Structures are given as structure tokens and as C-alpha cells.
């Protein structure tokens, strides 16, 4: 049996298994969001932590955030100022072999969604014909019969 190697680890792609990195991402997101609620800084009002992406070796983590209707630059500056405190919260609450260094960036998905909404407001899509209006398709659509006569569709 010297040539046979036993492993106790499952494949991360195995069904029903939640990969460790994804669990660490979610744990860090929850810790940072909770700690933000405790920080008394007006620039952090209405800030939402949308996602955290920790690299596999736990050395760095990118924190995506959004701030509705407010100046995002102020929020990014405040987050950078409180970075050490937020890293400390992760170190205290998560049992990780090392605490990732945090970097903050505005969530691009939120920006893209806002841009799409703006474009739709500026250029509304044409509405479909109302079936109750003349020329619309009602329940009893008229069909032309041979010989030019019109009758109601039976159906």
C-alpha cells in the first residue's frame, strides 16, 4: 500500500460542499458590515458592503461597497481611514491563520445597474399596442374571409 495515497479532503467542486474561500468571503463581509454600524462617521451612512473577495492565501481582500444617493468618494476615504479597525475586527472574530489586508472599491455592478436605469429613463422603450384600443389585438380578432368579408374569429 505504499503507492496508494489517501486523502481526507473532498474536492471543492463536489456537490453539496461550500468552498472555503466562499465561506471566508461571506464571513468577512458580515464582520465588516457589522463593524461599520459601530463606527460613528457621517461619511459611512448609507454604505452597504456588497461583496468581499479574499485571495486564497488570505493575504489580501477586496471589499466592494455601495452608497445610495451619496458621494462615494467620501465613503471610500472614510473606509480607508478605518481600514485598520476593520481588519482588527476580522482578526478578533474570524479564526483565520492570517488577517487579510483590506482594499476598498466601489461596486461596479451597482454602477452599471444605475447607468442602465438612467438610459431607460432617457430613452423609454416603445409600449406594446393596447388590445382594448382600436387597431389593437382584442379577444375576438377579425379575420378576412375569402371574398373580402370580415368575421369574428371563433376560438
Secondary structure, 3 states (H helix, E strand, C coil): CCCCCCCCCCCCCCCCCCCHHHHHHHHHHHHHHHHHHHCCCHHHCCEEEEEEEECCCCCEEEEEEEECCCCHHHHHHHHHHCHHHHHHHHHHHCCCCCCCEEEEEECHHHHHHHHHHHHHHHCCCCCCCCCCCCCCCCCCCEEECCCCCEEECCC
